[in-house]
Amino acid sequence: MKIINRTPSAYLIYLLFISAAMISCGGGGGGERETPPAPVVNTPPTAPTLISPTDKVLCISNAVNLSWNASSDSQNDAITYQVQVATDNQFTQVVATGNVTAPSYSVTLDKGKAYYWRVKATDSKSASSDYSPVYSFYTEGTATSNHAPYMPQLVTPSMDATVTPSTVNLEWNASDVDASDVLTYDLYWGTDRTNLQNSKLNHSTKTHQLTTLAANTTYYWKVVVKDGKGGETIGQIWSFKTN
């Protein structure tokens, strides 16, 4: 049997050869590694800008459609809008709120009140814009109607009656279709039909006594009925004679 003698120097050369081959197959080990890309930072959407109702508008319907310009998002994320309606401009008394994807929101509110509203945008990664500027509006109140009183009706003395001087009781009747109205009366009288110089205003009863009347004289009088809400009806001129 033949024995191969391997000297130390030959063995070292063999190891160096194997190491070089491994480095060559591995593509080298001394190069710099590539830096991974920086993560994308999410930015919030732009704040909405309000359109309608315009700021400080008066007497709109209490069924209100709020609208605003759509926000934009630099990452094209889906956007949701949070709408708030309150009775104070600090939004401590919020009466309606909504989360919508379209730039509009409908709400029915009380009549005859002032309201404030604002909107903010939030993307699908929970980044929110600032709220929009606050707008205000006033809803139209419930319409009310007032009816003027009916024409006063003569009770006594009858038309063109002859009475004994020097005292006479004037009496009339009056009514109003608005049952809650409190009626008052302005009474005018005198001896000149075109110029009734005497008066008693805001009289609360439907009767009044005239005294110190002259004999053999014709007197004229009329009543104006008022309902306290701006409605009034002027009665016709009545007359009587003293003997």
C-alpha positions as CSV (number, residue, x, y, z in Angstrom):
1,M,0.0,0.0,0.0
2,K,1.2,3.4,-1.1
3,I,1.1,6.2,1.5
4,I,0.6,9.8,0.3
5,N,2.5,12.2,2.3
6,R,0.8,15.6,2.6
7,T,3.0,18.3,3.9
8,P,1.7,21.2,5.9
9,S,2.3,23.7,3.2
10,A,0.3,21.7,0.6
11,Y,-2.6,21.4,3.1
12,L,-2.6,25.2,3.7
13,I,-2.8,25.9,0.0
14,Y,-5.7,23.5,-0.3
15,L,-7.7,25.4,2.4
16,L,-7.0,28.7,0.8
17,F,-8.3,27.4,-2.5
18,I,-11.5,26.1,-0.9
19,S,-12.1,29.5,0.9
20,A,-11.6,31.5,-2.3
21,A,-14.1,29.2,-4.1
22,M,-16.7,29.7,-1.4
23,I,-16.3,33.5,-1.4
24,S,-16.6,33.5,-5.2
25,C,-19.8,31.5,-5.1
26,G,-21.3,33.7,-2.4
27,G,-21.0,36.8,-4.5
28,G,-18.6,38.6,-2.1
29,G,-19.1,39.6,1.5
30,G,-17.7,43.0,1.7
31,G,-20.4,45.1,-0.1
32,E,-22.8,47.6,1.6
33,R,-26.4,46.5,2.1
34,E,-29.2,48.5,0.5
35,T,-31.1,50.9,2.8
36,P,-34.8,49.9,3.1
37,P,-37.3,52.6,2.0
38,A,-38.6,54.9,4.7
39,P,-42.2,54.2,5.8
40,V,-45.0,56.4,4.3
41,V,-46.3,58.9,6.9
42,N,-50.1,59.2,6.8
43,T,-51.3,62.8,6.6
44,P,-54.9,63.9,7.6
45,P,-57.4,65.1,5.0
46,T,-57.9,68.8,4.3
47,A,-60.5,70.5,6.4
48,P,-64.0,70.8,4.8
49,T,-65.3,74.2,3.7
50,L,-69.0,74.9,4.4
51,I,-71.4,75.8,1.5
52,S,-75.0,75.8,2.7
53,P,-76.7,77.2,4.6
54,T,-74.5,80.2,4.4
55,D,-73.3,81.9,7.6
56,K,-75.9,83.9,9.6
57,V,-78.8,83.1,7.3
58,L,-82.2,83.9,8.8
59,C,-85.6,82.2,8.7
60,I,-84.8,79.0,6.8
61,S,-86.9,75.9,7.0
62,N,-86.3,73.7,10.0
63,A,-85.7,70.8,7.6
64,V,-82.1,71.7,6.8
65,N,-79.8,70.2,4.2
66,L,-76.2,70.9,5.2
67,S,-73.5,70.8,2.5
68,W,-69.8,71.4,2.2
69,N,-66.9,71.0,-0.2
70,A,-65.3,67.6,-0.2
71,S,-61.9,67.2,1.5
72,S,-58.9,65.7,-0.3
73,D,-56.4,63.1,1.0
74,S,-52.8,62.9,-0.2
75,Q,-52.8,59.1,0.2
76,N,-56.3,58.8,-1.5
77,D,-57.7,57.2,1.7
78,A,-61.4,56.9,2.1
79,I,-62.9,59.9,4.0
80,T,-65.7,60.1,6.5
81,Y,-67.2,63.4,7.7
82,Q,-68.4,64.1,11.2
83,V,-71.1,66.8,11.3
84,Q,-72.1,68.6,14.5
85,V,-75.1,70.9,15.0
86,A,-75.5,72.8,18.3
87,T,-77.5,75.5,19.9
88,D,-74.3,77.3,21.1
89,N,-71.1,78.2,19.2
90,Q,-68.9,76.3,21.7
91,F,-70.7,73.1,20.9
92,T,-71.4,72.2,24.5
93,Q,-75.1,71.7,23.5
94,V,-74.9,69.4,20.5
95,V,-78.4,68.5,19.2
96,A,-77.5,66.6,16.1
97,T,-74.5,64.7,14.9
98,G,-73.8,62.5,11.9
99,N,-71.0,60.5,10.2
100,V,-71.4,60.4,6.5
101,T,-69.2,59.7,3.4
102,A,-70.9,62.2,1.1
103,P,-70.4,66.0,1.6
104,S,-74.0,66.6,2.8
105,Y,-76.2,65.9,5.7
106,S,-79.9,66.4,6.3
107,V,-81.5,67.1,9.7
108,T,-84.8,68.3,11.0
109,L,-84.6,70.8,13.9
110,D,-86.9,72.8,16.1
111,K,-88.5,75.9,14.7
112,G,-87.6,79.4,15.7
113,K,-84.1,78.7,17.0
114,A,-80.5,79.7,16.3
115,Y,-78.2,76.9,15.4
116,Y,-74.4,76.5,14.8
117,W,-72.8,73.8,12.6
118,R,-69.3,72.5,11.7
119,V,-67.7,69.5,9.9
120,K,-64.4,67.7,10.1
121,A,-62.9,64.9,7.9
122,T,-61.3,61.7,9.0
123,D,-59.5,59.2,6.8
124,S,-59.6,55.4,6.9
125,K,-56.4,55.4,9.0
126,S,-58.1,57.6,11.7
127,A,-56.2,60.8,10.8
128,S,-58.6,63.8,11.3
129,S,-58.6,67.3,9.9
130,D,-59.4,70.4,11.9
131,Y,-63.0,71.4,12.1
132,S,-64.3,73.7,9.5
133,P,-65.1,77.3,10.5
134,V,-68.4,77.5,12.4
135,Y,-71.5,78.7,10.5
136,S,-74.8,79.8,12.1
137,F,-78.4,79.9,10.9
138,Y,-81.9,80.6,12.3
139,T,-84.9,78.4,11.6
140,E,-88.2,80.0,10.7
141,G,-90.7,80.1,13.5
142,T,-94.2,78.7,13.5
143,A,-96.5,80.9,11.6
144,T,-99.1,82.7,13.7
145,S,-102.2,84.5,12.5
146,N,-104.3,87.1,14.2
147,H,-107.8,88.0,13.3
148,A,-109.2,91.5,13.9
149,P,-112.2,91.7,16.2
150,Y,-115.7,91.7,14.8
151,M,-117.5,95.0,14.3
152,P,-119.0,96.3,17.6
153,Q,-122.8,95.9,18.0
154,L,-125.1,98.5,19.4
155,V,-127.0,97.5,22.6
156,T,-128.3,100.8,24.1
157,P,-129.5,103.4,23.5
158,S,-131.0,102.2,20.3
159,M,-130.1,104.1,17.1
160,D,-131.6,107.6,17.1
161,A,-133.4,107.0,20.4
162,T,-134.6,109.9,22.5
163,V,-133.3,109.9,26.1
164,T,-133.9,112.0,29.1
165,P,-130.9,114.2,30.0
166,S,-128.6,114.5,31.7
167,T,-127.3,111.0,32.1
168,V,-127.2,108.0,29.6
169,N,-125.6,104.6,29.7
170,L,-123.9,103.6,26.5
171,E,-123.6,99.9,25.9
172,W,-122.2,97.8,23.1
173,N,-121.1,94.2,22.4
174,A,-118.0,92.9,20.7
175,S,-116.2,89.6,20.1
176,D,-113.1,88.1,18.5
177,V,-112.7,84.8,16.6
178,D,-109.4,84.4,18.5
179,A,-110.9,83.4,21.8
180,S,-107.7,84.1,23.9
181,D,-107.6,87.8,22.8
182,V,-108.4,90.3,25.5
183,L,-110.4,93.1,24.0
184,T,-110.2,96.8,25.0
185,Y,-112.2,99.7,23.7
186,D,-111.6,103.3,22.6
187,L,-114.8,105.3,23.0
188,Y,-115.4,108.6,21.2
189,W,-118.5,110.9,21.4
190,G,-119.6,114.5,20.8
191,T,-122.2,116.7,19.1
192,D,-120.3,117.0,15.8
193,R,-120.6,113.8,13.8
194,T,-117.3,114.7,11.9
195,N,-115.4,115.6,15.0
196,L,-116.0,113.5,18.1
197,Q,-114.0,115.6,20.6
198,N,-114.5,113.5,23.7
199,S,-112.9,110.1,24.3
200,K,-112.1,107.4,26.8
201,L,-109.2,105.1,25.6
202,N,-108.3,101.5,26.5
203,H,-111.7,101.0,28.3
204,S,-111.9,97.5,29.6
205,T,-115.7,97.1,29.8
206,K,-118.5,97.3,27.2
207,T,-120.4,100.1,28.9
208,H,-119.8,103.7,29.8
209,Q,-122.0,106.4,31.4
210,L,-122.2,109.9,29.9
211,T,-123.2,112.7,32.3
212,T,-124.1,116.4,32.1
213,L,-125.7,116.1,28.7
214,A,-127.4,119.1,27.2
215,A,-131.1,119.0,26.5
216,N,-132.6,119.0,23.0
217,T,-129.2,117.9,21.5
218,T,-128.2,115.1,19.2
219,Y,-125.1,113.2,20.3
220,Y,-122.9,110.9,18.2
221,W,-120.6,108.1,19.4
222,K,-118.5,105.2,18.2
223,V,-116.4,102.4,19.5
224,V,-113.0,101.1,18.3
225,V,-112.4,97.5,19.4
226,K,-108.7,96.4,19.9
227,D,-107.3,92.9,20.5
228,G,-103.9,93.8,22.0
229,K,-102.1,92.1,19.0
230,G,-102.3,95.0,16.6
231,G,-105.8,94.1,15.3
232,E,-108.5,96.7,15.6
233,T,-112.0,97.3,14.2
234,I,-113.6,100.8,14.0
235,G,-117.3,100.7,14.6
236,Q,-119.9,102.7,12.8
237,I,-121.2,106.0,14.2
238,W,-124.3,105.8,16.4
239,S,-126.5,108.6,17.6
240,F,-129.2,109.5,20.2
241,K,-131.2,112.6,21.1
242,T,-131.9,114.3,24.4
243,N,-135.4,115.8,25.1
